[in-house]
C-alpha cells in the first residue's frame, strides 16, 4: 500500500544548448508568438549537452518520494538503451516500480530539448510507449489501495484510459489530482468534463485552460482597464467553467506571472519565487505535484500550498534536468523563512 501513485510518461531527455540559437518574435493583431531558429542548412555548434530522465510520470513520482511520501509509479517503457536509463535513474530513489509496464515490442519515449539563452526550451518529442498505455496495463488494485492518485499529462491513445482511472479512483475514495495536458484537452470539453468531475484538484497552465474552456484573455483589456487586477476577469471565467464540483480546487499557472487558484469562495494569486532560470523543463510537474502534496502539509491552506509549489518549481528551473533541483519540505520551508516578504494574495 502506498500514499501516492502517479501515472504518466517516462522519457530520456537530451538537452542541447547552442549560442547560435535565435529567438524570433512574430506579432499579429491579437497574438504574439515566439520561435527558436537556427541558420537553415548550416552546421550548428553545440555549446552544452547533457542527458537526463524525465516525463510527467517520472518527474512527479520522484518529487512525491523526495517530499517523503510512500510512492509508486505507473508508466510504460520499452526494452532498450533508453529504458535502461530510466530504470537506472530510480536506483537511489524511494519509488516502487512494481506497477510499471515494460513492452519489448515498442520504444521508450525520447526527447531532444533545445534550450535557449533565455532558459526556455523547445521540445522535440518521440512519444513511443508513453502513447500506448491501455486499460489492461494498469494495476487498479494499486490505485484502490493508494491515498492519492496523481494523473500527469498523457498523450496519444493513453488518454483513453483517463476517464476509467479517474472514475475508479473517485468511486474508491482515492483523492485525485489531475494535471491536464494538451492531448487530453484537445479531445474536447465534453470528454474532459468527465475526468474533471472525478478530480479533487485540477491543474492547468493558462494556455491549456484557454484551450479547454474556449475563453481567451483579451489582450486589449489586460493592459488597460484590468491592469491593476491581480487576476484577469477572463481567467476568473475560466475557473468558473472548469470547477464542476463544490469540493474541487482549480489551479491555473501563468508562467512568469505566477499562479492562481480557486476554491469556489476565494481566488488566490501567488507570484513566482525568484531565482536563476537555466531550464524550465519539469517546472510544471514540480509545481502541480508539490501543490497537491503541500495541501496535506499545510492543513489544506491553498495559498501556502501555492507558495510551496512555487519554491520547488524555482528549484527545478535553476538546474538542467526535470528533477535535479527538487527540494524537500524542510528545504522549502527554510527558503520561505529566509524570504518573509514572499506572500500570496487572496482576491475576491
C-alpha positions as CSV (number, residue, x, y, z in Angstrom):
1,X,0.0,0.0,0.0
2,X,1.3,3.4,-0.9
3,X,0.5,7.0,-0.1
4,X,0.7,8.2,-3.7
5,X,0.5,6.5,-7.1
6,X,1.4,8.5,-10.2
7,X,0.6,7.7,-13.8
8,X,2.2,9.5,-16.7
9,X,5.1,9.4,-19.2
10,X,8.7,8.4,-18.9
11,X,11.3,9.7,-21.3
12,X,15.0,10.0,-21.8
13,X,15.6,13.7,-22.3
14,X,18.7,15.1,-24.2
15,X,19.3,18.8,-23.5
16,X,21.1,20.7,-26.3
17,X,22.1,24.3,-26.0
18,X,23.7,26.4,-28.7
19,X,24.8,30.0,-28.7
20,X,23.8,30.2,-32.4
21,X,20.1,29.9,-31.5
22,X,17.9,32.9,-32.3
23,X,14.6,33.9,-30.7
24,X,12.2,35.3,-33.3
25,X,9.0,37.2,-32.3
26,X,6.0,37.3,-34.6
27,X,3.1,39.6,-33.9
28,X,-0.4,39.7,-35.3
29,X,-3.3,41.8,-34.2
30,X,-4.4,39.5,-31.3
31,X,-1.4,37.3,-30.7
32,X,2.4,37.3,-30.2
33,X,4.3,34.1,-31.0
34,X,8.0,33.3,-30.4
35,X,10.1,30.8,-32.3
36,X,13.5,29.4,-31.8
37,X,15.5,29.4,-35.0
38,X,18.8,28.2,-36.4
39,X,20.5,29.1,-39.7
40,X,18.9,26.9,-42.3
41,X,21.3,24.4,-44.0
42,X,24.1,25.3,-41.6
43,X,26.1,23.0,-39.2
44,X,25.3,24.5,-35.8
45,X,27.8,24.1,-32.9
46,X,26.5,22.7,-29.7
47,X,27.5,24.8,-26.6
48,X,26.3,22.3,-24.0
49,X,24.9,18.8,-23.9
50,X,23.5,16.5,-21.2
51,X,21.1,13.6,-20.8
52,X,18.5,13.3,-18.0
53,X,15.4,11.2,-17.3
54,X,12.1,13.0,-17.5
55,X,8.4,12.7,-18.3
56,X,5.4,13.6,-16.1
57,X,5.1,10.1,-14.5
58,X,8.8,10.1,-13.6
59,X,9.1,13.7,-12.5
60,X,6.2,13.6,-10.2
61,X,7.0,10.2,-8.7
62,X,10.4,11.4,-7.8
63,X,9.0,14.6,-6.3
64,X,6.5,12.9,-4.1
65,X,9.1,10.5,-2.9
66,X,11.5,13.4,-2.2
67,X,8.8,15.1,-0.2
68,X,8.6,12.0,2.0
69,X,5.6,10.2,0.6
70,X,5.5,6.4,0.0
71,X,5.2,6.5,-3.7
72,X,4.6,4.1,-6.6
73,X,4.6,4.9,-10.3
74,X,2.7,3.7,-13.4
75,X,4.4,4.4,-16.8
76,X,5.2,2.4,-19.9
77,X,8.7,1.8,-21.4
78,X,10.3,-0.4,-24.0
79,X,13.3,-2.7,-23.5
80,X,16.1,-0.6,-25.0
81,X,19.0,1.7,-24.0
82,X,16.6,4.5,-23.0
83,X,14.5,2.2,-20.7
84,X,17.8,1.2,-19.1
85,X,18.5,4.8,-18.4
86,X,15.0,5.4,-16.9
87,X,15.3,2.4,-14.6
88,X,18.8,3.4,-13.6
89,X,17.6,6.9,-12.6
90,X,15.4,5.3,-9.9
91,X,18.1,3.2,-8.4
92,X,18.6,5.5,-5.4
93,X,15.1,6.8,-5.3
94,X,12.5,5.5,-2.9
95,X,9.9,4.7,-5.5
96,X,8.1,1.4,-6.0
97,X,8.4,0.4,-9.7
98,X,6.3,-2.8,-9.5
99,X,3.5,-1.2,-11.4
100,X,5.4,0.0,-14.4
101,X,4.8,-1.7,-17.8
102,X,7.7,-2.8,-20.0
103,X,7.0,-3.9,-23.6
104,X,9.9,-5.2,-25.7
105,X,8.0,-4.5,-29.0
106,X,7.9,-0.7,-28.6
107,X,10.4,2.0,-28.0
108,X,10.8,4.1,-24.8
109,X,9.9,7.8,-25.0
110,X,12.7,10.1,-26.1
111,X,13.0,13.9,-26.3
112,X,15.5,16.4,-27.6
113,X,15.2,19.6,-25.7
114,X,16.6,22.7,-27.4
115,X,17.4,25.2,-24.7
116,X,17.6,29.0,-25.4
117,X,19.9,31.5,-23.8
118,X,16.8,32.8,-22.0
119,X,16.4,29.5,-20.3
120,X,13.2,28.5,-22.1
121,X,13.0,25.5,-24.3
122,X,11.5,23.8,-27.4
123,X,11.0,20.0,-27.1
124,X,11.2,17.5,-30.0
125,X,9.3,14.6,-28.5
126,X,9.0,11.0,-29.6
127,X,6.2,9.6,-27.5
128,X,6.9,5.9,-28.0
129,X,5.5,3.7,-25.2
130,X,4.1,6.8,-23.5
131,X,1.3,7.0,-26.1
132,X,0.4,3.3,-25.7
133,X,-0.9,2.7,-22.2
134,X,-4.0,0.6,-22.2
135,X,-6.6,-0.2,-19.6
136,X,-5.2,-3.8,-19.3
137,X,-1.8,-2.3,-18.4
138,X,-3.0,-0.7,-15.2
139,X,-2.9,-2.2,-11.8
140,X,-6.3,-1.0,-10.5
141,X,-5.7,-2.7,-7.1
142,X,-2.7,-0.5,-6.6
143,X,-4.8,2.6,-7.3
144,X,-7.6,1.4,-5.0
145,X,-5.1,1.0,-2.1
146,X,-3.5,4.4,-2.5
147,X,-4.5,7.6,-0.8
148,X,-3.8,9.9,-3.8
149,X,-3.8,9.3,-7.5
150,X,-1.8,11.9,-9.4
151,X,-2.5,11.9,-13.1
152,X,0.2,13.6,-15.1
153,X,-0.3,14.8,-18.7
154,X,-0.7,11.8,-21.1
155,X,-0.8,11.6,-24.8
156,X,-1.8,9.5,-27.8
157,X,-4.0,6.5,-27.1
158,X,-3.0,6.6,-23.4
159,X,-5.6,9.5,-22.9
160,X,-8.3,6.9,-23.5
161,X,-7.7,5.4,-20.0
162,X,-8.1,8.7,-18.1
163,X,-11.8,8.6,-17.7
164,X,-11.7,5.0,-16.4
165,X,-8.9,5.5,-13.9
166,X,-10.3,8.8,-12.6
167,X,-13.8,7.3,-12.1
168,X,-12.4,4.2,-10.5
169,X,-10.3,6.2,-8.0
170,X,-13.1,8.5,-7.1
171,X,-15.5,5.6,-6.6
172,X,-13.0,4.0,-4.2
173,X,-12.4,7.2,-2.2
174,X,-9.0,7.9,-3.6
175,X,-8.1,11.6,-3.8
176,X,-7.4,12.6,-7.4
177,X,-5.1,15.3,-8.7
178,X,-5.4,15.8,-12.4
179,X,-2.7,17.8,-14.3
180,X,-4.5,18.1,-17.7
181,X,-2.2,18.2,-20.7
182,X,-3.0,19.4,-24.2
183,X,-3.5,16.0,-25.6
184,X,-6.5,15.2,-23.4
185,X,-7.8,18.8,-23.7
186,X,-7.9,18.5,-27.5
187,X,-10.3,15.6,-27.2
188,X,-12.9,18.2,-26.3
189,X,-14.5,19.7,-23.2
190,X,-17.3,17.1,-23.1
191,X,-14.6,14.4,-22.8
192,X,-12.6,16.4,-20.4
193,X,-15.6,17.2,-18.2
194,X,-16.0,13.5,-17.3
195,X,-12.5,13.5,-15.8
196,X,-12.8,16.9,-14.2
197,X,-15.9,15.7,-12.4
198,X,-13.9,13.0,-10.6
199,X,-10.9,15.1,-9.7
200,X,-10.3,16.9,-6.4
201,X,-7.6,19.1,-7.7
202,X,-7.2,20.2,-11.3
203,X,-4.0,21.9,-12.6
204,X,-3.5,23.6,-16.0
205,X,-1.4,26.3,-17.4
206,X,-3.2,29.4,-18.8
207,X,-2.8,28.3,-22.4
208,X,-4.3,24.9,-21.6
209,X,-7.2,26.4,-19.6
210,X,-7.9,28.7,-22.5
211,X,-8.0,25.8,-24.9
212,X,-10.2,23.8,-22.6
213,X,-12.7,26.5,-21.9
214,X,-12.5,28.3,-25.3
215,X,-12.1,31.6,-23.3
216,X,-9.4,34.0,-24.5
217,X,-7.7,36.5,-22.3
218,X,-8.4,39.8,-24.1
219,X,-5.1,41.5,-24.7
220,X,-6.6,44.9,-25.3
221,X,-8.1,45.0,-21.8
222,X,-5.3,43.2,-19.9
223,X,-3.0,46.3,-20.4
224,X,-5.7,48.9,-19.8
225,X,-8.8,48.6,-17.7
226,X,-7.8,45.4,-15.9
227,X,-4.1,46.2,-15.5
228,X,-4.4,46.8,-11.7
229,X,-6.2,43.5,-11.1
230,X,-4.2,40.5,-9.8
231,X,-6.3,38.0,-11.7
232,X,-7.8,39.0,-15.1
233,X,-11.6,38.6,-15.3
234,X,-11.2,36.2,-18.3
235,X,-9.1,33.9,-16.1
236,X,-11.8,34.0,-13.4
237,X,-14.3,32.9,-16.1
238,X,-12.0,30.0,-16.9
239,X,-12.1,29.0,-13.3
240,X,-15.9,29.1,-13.1
241,X,-16.2,26.8,-16.2
242,X,-13.5,24.3,-15.0
243,X,-14.9,24.0,-11.5
244,X,-17.6,21.3,-11.8
245,X,-17.8,20.1,-8.2
246,X,-18.1,22.1,-5.0
247,X,-15.2,20.2,-3.3
248,X,-12.7,20.9,-6.1
249,X,-9.7,23.3,-6.2
250,X,-8.7,24.5,-9.6
251,X,-5.2,25.9,-10.2
252,X,-4.0,27.8,-13.3
253,X,-0.3,28.6,-13.7
254,X,0.7,31.7,-15.7
255,X,4.5,31.4,-16.3
256,X,6.4,34.5,-15.0
257,X,3.1,36.0,-13.7
258,X,2.9,33.2,-11.1
259,X,-0.1,31.0,-10.4
260,X,-3.8,31.3,-9.4
261,X,-6.2,29.1,-7.6
262,X,-10.0,29.0,-7.0
263,X,-11.9,27.0,-4.4
264,X,-15.4,28.4,-5.1
265,X,-15.2,31.0,-2.4
266,X,-11.9,32.8,-3.0
267,X,-9.4,33.4,-5.7
268,X,-5.7,33.1,-4.8
269,X,-2.8,34.7,-6.5
270,X,0.8,33.7,-5.9
271,X,3.8,35.4,-7.6
272,X,6.8,33.4,-8.8
273,X,9.6,32.7,-6.3
274,X,12.6,34.5,-7.7
275,X,15.7,32.6,-8.7
276,X,18.0,31.8,-11.6
277,X,16.5,30.1,-14.7
278,X,18.6,27.5,-16.5
279,X,15.8,25.4,-18.0
280,X,12.0,25.5,-17.5
281,X,11.5,21.8,-18.3
282,X,9.8,20.0,-15.4
283,X,8.7,23.2,-13.7
284,X,5.0,22.4,-14.3
285,X,5.3,18.8,-12.9
286,X,7.1,20.1,-9.8
287,X,4.6,22.8,-9.3
288,X,1.5,20.7,-9.6
289,X,2.7,17.7,-7.6
290,X,4.1,19.9,-4.9
291,X,0.8,21.8,-4.6
292,X,-1.1,18.5,-4.1
293,X,1.4,17.3,-1.5
294,X,1.6,20.7,0.3
295,X,-2.2,20.7,0.9
296,X,-1.6,17.9,3.3
297,X,1.5,19.5,4.8
298,X,-0.3,22.9,5.4
299,X,-3.7,21.6,6.6
300,X,-5.3,22.5,3.2
301,X,-4.0,26.1,3.2
302,X,-4.4,26.8,-0.6
303,X,-2.3,30.0,-0.5
304,X,0.6,28.3,1.4
305,X,0.4,25.3,-0.9
306,X,0.9,27.7,-3.9
307,X,3.9,29.2,-2.2
308,X,5.4,25.7,-1.5
309,X,4.8,24.8,-5.2
310,X,6.4,28.0,-6.4
311,X,9.6,27.4,-4.3
312,X,10.0,23.9,-5.5
313,X,9.5,24.7,-9.2
314,X,12.0,27.6,-8.8
315,X,14.5,25.0,-7.6
316,X,13.8,22.8,-10.7
317,X,14.3,25.6,-13.2
318,X,17.6,26.6,-11.6
319,X,19.3,23.4,-12.9
320,X,19.3,21.2,-16.0
321,X,17.0,18.2,-15.8
322,X,13.4,18.0,-14.7
323,X,14.2,16.6,-11.3
324,X,17.6,17.9,-10.4
325,X,16.6,20.9,-8.3
326,X,13.7,19.2,-6.3
327,X,13.6,20.3,-2.7
328,X,12.3,18.5,0.5
329,X,9.6,20.1,2.6
330,X,12.2,21.2,5.1
331,X,14.2,22.9,2.4
332,X,11.1,24.6,1.0
333,X,10.2,25.9,4.5
334,X,13.7,27.1,5.0
335,X,13.6,29.1,1.8
336,X,10.3,30.6,2.8
337,X,11.6,31.5,6.2
338,X,14.6,33.3,4.6
339,X,12.2,35.3,2.4
340,X,9.4,36.6,4.8
341,X,8.4,39.2,2.2
342,X,7.2,36.5,-0.2
343,X,3.4,36.3,0.2
344,X,0.3,35.2,-1.6
345,X,-2.8,37.2,-2.1
346,X,-6.5,36.4,-1.6
347,X,-8.7,38.1,-4.3
348,X,-12.4,38.5,-4.0
